[in-house]
Amino acid sequence: MLRSILPLLLLSLLPTLALAAPEGRHFRILQVNDVYKIEGLERGAVGGMARLRGLRRQLAEDGTPVLLLHAGDMLFPSVMSKFSQGESMIAAMNLLDGDPEAADPLLVATFGNHEFDAADEAVVLARLAQSRFQWVSSNAYHCQAAQCERFPGVPETLLLEIGGVRVGLMGLLYPLERPAYVRSTPVIPAARVALAKLRAEGAELVIALTHQGKAMDEVLAQAVPGIDLIIGGHDHRYFRQRVGTTWITKADADIASAIVYDVVLPVGGPLSTVPLRIRVDDHIPADPQMAALVAEWLAALRRAGLDSEQVVGQTAVMLEGVEPVVRGQESALGNLLADAARQAMGTDIAFINGGAIRINDNIPPGPITQGDLDGVFYYDNRLVSFPITGRQLLQLLNHSVAEADSGAGHFLQVSGVRFSYGREGAGFRVAEVTVAGRPLDLSATYSATTVDYVYENGLHEGYTLFAPATRPGPLSSERPNLRQVVEGYLQALPGGRLTGGLDGRIQRRAE
C-alpha cells in the first residue's frame, strides 16, 4: 500500500523493502516539527493532524512499524492555544494511533521553546500528564526555587525495539532560561552523555530529537559523530543535509511537509536510509476520526468568540504569512501591516518585525476574516513613533537582513523605505536604500513607526539601537492598537478590497 503514495514518497529512491524482510530489521520514521494548528494551513487545504494520521496509517499498511517523531513546538502559540492552553494539541496527538486513551509506544516528542510559553508551569505539567505518548529530554529541567530536576514522566533517553532494531532516542533543546520554571543546559555536553548511555544500553541506531537552529544541528553532528540521525525542529522550513555519516532533517512547519526515513539495518551490516520529503496536501487522505476531533475543537473555539468568520475586508492577492516569507523576504501581508501602521502614525517609515506576525499561514484571495486577524495578531501590538537618523536606519536594516536565511523573527517588513540586499561574507547586507523615493541621507532625521515590542525589547533581537541607553526618542504619546489600525485601513479601501501585493520594496540580489 506504500505504493499508493508513489509520487510523493519517490519510492524508487527507497531501499528495496524485500532486503529487510528476511532479518526483520526494517522500520520507518515519520518526522514532523513545529506543529501549531491541528486544522492545517490555507483553510485546511495543507497539513493538519487528520492528514498526518492518514499518512501514518498508509505508511504502516504493509505491516512495517512506523516511529512517529515530533521535534518540538506544539503547545503554543496559536489561536487555538489561547483557548485550550495546548489541550487540543495533546488530544490530537493522543489520537494519532486511533485510540485516544491507549499508550502510543511509537510516538515520541521532545520539547521546543514554545512548550514553555505559559507563565504558569501548571499548564505544561498538566499537558505532560495528559499525554498518551512519550516525551524525552536530555537537557531540559523543571526548576522550582534553586532546585532543578527532570520534568515528571520525561526521561533523559529512551531505548525502543522497533522492527528488530534497538533504537536509542535523546531530546535536546537549545539553552533556555525563561520562564523561571525551565532551564535547558548546553546541548553538546548533554548529547555526549546521552549517546554514551544509549550505546552502553545496546542502542544500534541513535536518534537525536533536537529543537535548535540548523547551524547548531550541524555543529552537533560534527562534535558528536556517533549520532546517526538528527531529527530537528525550530527553523520552520524543510532542510536536509548529511554531515559525515549523520543525516540532519527538518520538515516544514504545521505539517506542510513531513520527512520519511525507510530504515534498513541488516544484522552486522551498515545502516541504509535516505530521508524523503512529502508534501502533505490533498494527496494524503484525511483520517475521518481525527477530522471529527479537529472539527469539535474548532467549534468550541468559535463558541468562545475566537476564529470568527466575520468578514473585515477582501484581498485580491495572496497574503503570505508563513514564517519563511515574513521572516526572510517581502510579504504582501507584511506590506499591509507596515503600510497601515505608517499611515496611522503619519511617519516617513514603518517597520514590523516578522516575529510579530504569528499566523504562520497564507490568507488566500477572497475574504479576510476576524479569524485571520486572530492568527496574525496573537500578541497585543501597540504602535509607537520616534525619530531615527539615516545612519541608525541603515544599521537597523542591515541587522534585519543579516540572517535572512535563518528564519529569525527580527527580519523587518517595511513601509516608506525600499532597499535591496545580498550576500556579503557569512551574512547579508543592504544596498540602494531609498526613503520616499530619495536616496537615504545618513545625516537626516526621519520619523519612524514600529510596534512597542521592538522598541522595548529590540535589544533581545540584536537591535542595539533599542538598548535602554540608546533608544531614540521622544516617543509618541499615543499607542494605537495595530489590529484596530489594520481593520480601519481595510475598511477605508475602495470597496474594502486590498489590491496591492508585492511591489519590490525589499529585493534580494541574485548570488
ChimeraX attribute file (.defattr): number of C-alpha atoms within 10 A of each C-alpha:
attribute: neighborCount
match mode: 1-to-1
recipient: residues
	/A:1	12
	/A:2	15
	/A:3	14
	/A:4	13
	/A:5	16
	/A:6	11
	/A:7	11
	/A:8	15
	/A:9	21
	/A:10	13
	/A:11	16
	/A:12	10
	/A:13	12
	/A:14	18
	/A:15	15
	/A:16	12
	/A:17	13
	/A:18	10
	/A:19	14
	/A:20	18
	/A:21	14
	/A:22	9
	/A:23	14
	/A:24	18
	/A:25	19
	/A:26	24
	/A:27	23
	/A:28	21
	/A:29	20
	/A:30	23
	/A:31	25
	/A:32	28
	/A:33	33
	/A:34	27
	/A:35	27
	/A:36	26
	/A:37	28
	/A:38	31
	/A:39	24
	/A:40	24
	/A:41	23
	/A:42	13
	/A:43	12
	/A:44	15
	/A:45	13
	/A:46	21
	/A:47	28
	/A:48	25
	/A:49	26
	/A:50	26
	/A:51	27
	/A:52	28
	/A:53	24
	/A:54	18
	/A:55	22
	/A:56	21
	/A:57	19
	/A:58	19
	/A:59	24
	/A:60	16
	/A:61	12
	/A:62	11
	/A:63	10
	/A:64	19
	/A:65	18
	/A:66	24
	/A:67	21
	/A:68	21
	/A:69	23
	/A:70	26
	/A:71	30
	/A:72	28
	/A:73	24
	/A:74	27
	/A:75	31
	/A:76	24
	/A:77	24
	/A:78	23
	/A:79	24
	/A:80	27
	/A:81	19
	/A:82	15
	/A:83	17
	/A:84	16
	/A:85	21
	/A:86	23
	/A:87	21
	/A:88	22
	/A:89	25
	/A:90	21
	/A:91	21
	/A:92	21
	/A:93	25
	/A:94	21
	/A:95	22
	/A:96	23
	/A:97	21
	/A:98	16
	/A:99	12
	/A:100	17
	/A:101	13
	/A:102	12
	/A:103	14
	/A:104	20
	/A:105	14
	/A:106	17
	/A:107	20
	/A:108	20
	/A:109	25
	/A:110	30
	/A:111	28
	/A:112	27
	/A:113	21
	/A:114	16
	/A:115	18
	/A:116	22
	/A:117	16
	/A:118	18
	/A:119	12
	/A:120	12
	/A:121	17
	/A:122	10
	/A:123	17
	/A:124	20
	/A:125	14
	/A:126	13
	/A:127	18
	/A:128	19
	/A:129	11
	/A:130	14
	/A:131	20
	/A:132	22
	/A:133	21
	/A:134	19
	/A:135	25
	/A:136	22
	/A:137	27
	/A:138	28
	/A:139	25
	/A:140	30
	/A:141	21
	/A:142	17
	/A:143	18
	/A:144	12
	/A:145	7
	/A:146	7
	/A:147	9
	/A:148	14
	/A:149	12
	/A:150	16
	/A:151	19
	/A:152	12
	/A:153	13
	/A:154	20
	/A:155	15
	/A:156	21
	/A:157	18
	/A:158	22
	/A:159	18
	/A:160	15
	/A:161	12
	/A:162	19
	/A:163	22
	/A:164	16
	/A:165	20
	/A:166	18
	/A:167	19
	/A:168	25
	/A:169	27
	/A:170	29
	/A:171	34
	/A:172	30
	/A:173	27
	/A:174	22
	/A:175	15
	/A:176	18
	/A:177	14
	/A:178	13
	/A:179	14
	/A:180	16
	/A:181	18
	/A:182	20
	/A:183	20
	/A:184	20
	/A:185	17
	/A:186	15
	/A:187	21
	/A:188	19
	/A:189	14
	/A:190	19
	/A:191	22
	/A:192	17
	/A:193	13
	/A:194	25
	/A:195	24
	/A:196	12
	/A:197	15
	/A:198	23
	/A:199	17
	/A:200	9
	/A:201	12
	/A:202	12
	/A:203	21
	/A:204	16
	/A:205	20
	/A:206	22
	/A:207	22
	/A:208	28
	/A:209	29
	/A:210	33
	/A:211	29
	/A:212	21
	/A:213	17
	/A:214	21
	/A:215	9
	/A:216	15
	/A:217	23
	/A:218	17
	/A:219	13
	/A:220	23
	/A:221	23
	/A:222	15
	/A:223	14
	/A:224	15
	/A:225	15
	/A:226	18
	/A:227	23
	/A:228	20
	/A:229	22
	/A:230	27
	/A:231	27
	/A:232	34
	/A:233	34
	/A:234	25
	/A:235	23
	/A:236	24
	/A:237	21
	/A:238	18
	/A:239	16
	/A:240	16
	/A:241	14
	/A:242	13
	/A:243	14
	/A:244	10
	/A:245	14
	/A:246	20
	/A:247	20
	/A:248	23
	/A:249	26
	/A:250	29
	/A:251	30
	/A:252	27
	/A:253	28
	/A:254	29
	/A:255	29
	/A:256	22
	/A:257	23
	/A:258	24
	/A:259	25
	/A:260	25
	/A:261	21
	/A:262	23
	/A:263	23
	/A:264	27
	/A:265	22
	/A:266	19
	/A:267	13
	/A:268	6
	/A:269	8
	/A:270	9
	/A:271	14
	/A:272	14
	/A:273	18
	/A:274	13
	/A:275	22
	/A:276	20
	/A:277	21
	/A:278	23
	/A:279	18
	/A:280	23
	/A:281	20
	/A:282	12
	/A:283	15
	/A:284	22
	/A:285	16
	/A:286	19
	/A:287	19
	/A:288	13
	/A:289	15
	/A:290	25
	/A:291	18
	/A:292	12
	/A:293	19
	/A:294	23
	/A:295	13
	/A:296	12
	/A:297	21
	/A:298	18
	/A:299	13
	/A:300	15
	/A:301	19
	/A:302	15
	/A:303	11
	/A:304	11
	/A:305	11
	/A:306	21
	/A:307	20
	/A:308	16
	/A:309	13
	/A:310	12
	/A:311	13
	/A:312	19
	/A:313	21
	/A:314	20
	/A:315	19
	/A:316	14
	/A:317	18
	/A:318	18
	/A:319	22
	/A:320	21
	/A:321	23
	/A:322	23
	/A:323	25
	/A:324	23
	/A:325	20
	/A:326	30
	/A:327	29
	/A:328	24
	/A:329	22
	/A:330	23
	/A:331	26
	/A:332	21
	/A:333	25
	/A:334	28
	/A:335	24
	/A:336	21
	/A:337	24
	/A:338	27
	/A:339	21
	/A:340	23
	/A:341	33
	/A:342	23
	/A:343	17
	/A:344	17
	/A:345	22
	/A:346	14
	/A:347	18
	/A:348	18
	/A:349	26
	/A:350	29
	/A:351	25
	/A:352	28
	/A:353	24
	/A:354	26
	/A:355	19
	/A:356	21
	/A:357	26
	/A:358	21
	/A:359	25
	/A:360	24
	/A:361	23
	/A:362	18
	/A:363	23
	/A:364	16
	/A:365	14
	/A:366	15
	/A:367	18
	/A:368	22
	/A:369	17
	/A:370	19
	/A:371	19
	/A:372	23
	/A:373	23
	/A:374	19
	/A:375	21
	/A:376	21
	/A:377	17
	/A:378	17
	/A:379	15
	/A:380	12
	/A:381	21
	/A:382	18
	/A:383	25
	/A:384	24
	/A:385	27
	/A:386	17
	/A:387	19
	/A:388	19
	/A:389	18
	/A:390	18
	/A:391	14
	/A:392	18
	/A:393	21
	/A:394	18
	/A:395	16
	/A:396	19
	/A:397	21
	/A:398	18
	/A:399	22
	/A:400	26
	/A:401	26
	/A:402	21
	/A:403	20
	/A:404	25
	/A:405	15
	/A:406	18
	/A:407	22
	/A:408	23
	/A:409	20
	/A:410	27
	/A:411	30
	/A:412	29
	/A:413	29
	/A:414	28
	/A:415	28
	/A:416	19
	/A:417	21
	/A:418	22
	/A:419	19
	/A:420	17
	/A:421	21
	/A:422	18
	/A:423	17
	/A:424	11
	/A:425	7
	/A:426	7
	/A:427	14
	/A:428	18
	/A:429	21
	/A:430	23
	/A:431	16
	/A:432	10
	/A:433	21
	/A:434	16
	/A:435	17
	/A:436	12
	/A:437	10
	/A:438	10
	/A:439	13
	/A:440	21
	/A:441	16
	/A:442	12
	/A:443	10
	/A:444	10
	/A:445	15
	/A:446	18
	/A:447	16
	/A:448	23
	/A:449	29
	/A:450	25
	/A:451	24
	/A:452	17
	/A:453	17
	/A:454	22
	/A:455	22
	/A:456	13
	/A:457	14
	/A:458	19
	/A:459	15
	/A:460	12
	/A:461	17
	/A:462	14
	/A:463	19
	/A:464	17
	/A:465	18
	/A:466	19
	/A:467	16
	/A:468	13
	/A:469	8
	/A:470	9
	/A:471	19
	/A:472	17
	/A:473	10
	/A:474	10
	/A:475	14
	/A:476	13
	/A:477	8
	/A:478	11
	/A:479	15
	/A:480	16
	/A:481	15
	/A:482	22
	/A:483	22
	/A:484	14
	/A:485	18
	/A:486	20
	/A:487	17
	/A:488	16
	/A:489	20
	/A:490	21
	/A:491	15
	/A:492	13
	/A:493	13
	/A:494	9
	/A:495	10
	/A:496	17
	/A:497	19
	/A:498	22
	/A:499	13
	/A:500	14
	/A:501	19
	/A:502	16
	/A:503	12
	/A:504	12
	/A:505	19
	/A:506	22
	/A:507	16
	/A:508	20
	/A:509	11
	/A:510	7
	/A:511	6
